[in-house]
């Protein structure tokens, strides 16, 4: 087992439903977990259990009401906005159920954009993007636009985009949710390959327990609590 690279302690998240009546929805109710380098960790649970909310907090996209999240020894919610933005850009890769690719750009340009945000030149960003596209099996599709790709290919582009800055962790929120079972299996096999060959750490929120069983660890969330770990 590798080093602990991410840790959450007693994370609570509430959302205001009705300000006038001060009615809140308590989504996460004291989540604590540790993520080790090189693991594939699946977070499973029914829709509304808090999987996406937890991923957003772990990746610094949202803040908890109570609790701490550490990347290494850094408490990310003690960072200022600029430091947190840099962490999200350089150390976290995000993959969502809806790929959020930009239709006006080609696949390779979509992958290169996060690299360019870090200040890398267009030439270097495109070179790195092409290497990652080869890694995910899309070397023949780099100049196609998203609407010219299948759903599975679009998600492969999204994974390549998430990996282009060589992040410590990739957070994937229902990455196979819009795919048929065969394409879902192929995408998860890609995740396993990237984990094995590059040591890439993944945290995957999914309702697909069949795919989750192929992960190194499964954390089950029920009503805002982690109720089991296997």
N, C-alpha and C positions, 0 to 999 in steps of 0.2 A: 504494500500500500504506500502511495506517495505522500508528499507533504500536504498538510491542510492548506488549501489556497483560498477557501471562502468559508466563512462561518457566520451563522445568524444566531442571535441570542434573544429569546423572549420577544419575538416580533408580533406586534398587534397592529391591525389596520382596521379603522372604522371609516365608513362613508356616511355623510349626512344625507338623510332621506327627506327630512322636513325640518327646515331651520326654525320655523315658527313654533313647532311642537318639540324641537330638539330630539327628533327621532333619528337614531343612527343605526346603520347596519354594521354589525361587528363581524368582519369577514375572516380575519386571522386572529387567533386567540392564544398567542404565546408560542409561536413556532421557533424551535431551536434546531439547528442542523449543522453538520460539518461536511464539506466537499473536499475530496482528496484529488490531488493531481493525477490525471490520466484515467479518471473514472467516467463511465456513462451512468448517470443517475436519472431514473424516471420518477416523475411526480404524478401520481394517478389520483383520480377522484372524479366524482360526478360533476356535471356542469354547475358552476356556481359555488364549488367547494373552496375556491380561493387559489387555485393553481396559477392562473395568470397574474393575479395580484402579487403572489409571492415572487414569481419570476421578475416582475417589474421592480419590486423592492430590492431583490438580490442584485439586479443590474443597474440600480441607481436611477431608474426611470421614475420612480415614485418613492415617497418617504413614509416610514411607519409612524404611527402615533406614539408607540412605545417600542423600545428595542433597538438593537444595534446590529450592523452588518459589517464584517471585517473582510477585507481583501488582503491576505497575508496578515500583517500587523496593523494595517491602516483601517481606522473606522471611517467608512466612506461618508457617513452623514455628519462628520466633523469637518469635511472638506468644504471649501467655498465652491461657488457655482462653476468657476473656471476649472478648478482641479477635478471636480466631478465630471465635467464635460470631457476632459482629457481622458479620464479613466474609461468612460463609456466608449470613446472613439478608439482608444489604443488597446484596451485590455479585455473588452467585452464584445462578443459577436452576437447579434440578435437575428433569429429566424422566426417568422410569424406564420400563422396558418394561411393568411393571405400575403403573398410574397412581397407586395409593395414595391415591385420593380417599376422603374420609370419608362413608360411606353415610348417616349420620344428618343430614347437612347438604345444602342445595341446592348447585347448581353455583356460583352467585355467592358463597355463603358459603364454599365451599371455596377459591375464588380470593381472597377477602378475608382469610382467616386469616393468611397471611404478612405482610400489611400491618398488621394489628392487633398482631402480635408486635413490630413496631417502635415501638409506642406510639401509633399513629394511632387516632382515634375510630372507632367502628363506622360512623357515617354516612359519614365520609370514605372509609373502607376500602371500603364497599359501592359508593360512587360511582366510585372508581378501578377496582374490580373490574368494574363494569358497562361502563366504557369499554373495558377490555381484552377483555371477552367480545364486545363488538361487533367489535373488531379481528380476533378469530379466527372470526368468523362465527356466533356463538351467541347473538345478542341475543334470539332467540325461545325460548331454552332455559334462561334464567338461573335460573328457579325450579324446574327439574326436579332430582330427586335422581339420583345417579350410576347407580343401577340402572334408571332410566328413559331412559338415553342409550345410543346405540350405542357400540361400541368406539372408532370414530374420533372421535365427539363427546367421549367421556371423555378421550381423549388431547389433544384441543383444549383442554379444561378444564385439563388438567395443564400444557399450554404456557402458558395464560393465568395460571395460578397461579405458574408460574416467572417470568413477566414482570412481575407486578404491582408489584414493588419496583424496576423499571427497572434490572435487574442489568447489570453490565458484560459478563458472559458467561453463556450458558445451556449447561449440560452435559447432554446427552441420551444415555442409555444404552439402546440398542436400542429407540428410541421407536416403531418400526413392527413390532417383533418379533411382536406378537400380532395383526397386522392383515392382511387380504387385500391382494393386490397393488394393486387399485384404490384402496382406502382409504389404503394406504401412499403411493401417488403423490399423493393429495390432501393428505395430511399434510405430505409433503415440499414440496409446492407452497406450503403455508402458511408453512413455514419460510423458503423462498426469498422470499416476499412480505414477511415481517417483517424479514428481512435487508435487503432492498432499500429498504423504506419507512421503517424505523426505524433502520437501521444496526446491528441487533442481531447480536452475535457468537455463533456456535454452535460447539461441539465435539460431534460426534456419533459415538458408538461404534456400529458396525453391521457385521453380516456380509453385508448386502445391497450387493454391489458395484455393482449397477445404479443404486441410489440414490446411492451414494457418488460415482459419476462426475459427478453434478450439483453436487457441492461445489466450492469454490474450490481446496482442497488435499486430497490423500489421503495419510495416513500408514499404512503397512502394518506391523503387528506380527507377528513370527514368533518363537516361543520366547523371548519377553521382550525382543526387540530390535526397533527400527525398522529394517526392512531396505530400505525404499524410500520415496520421496516423489515424488508427481506433482502 
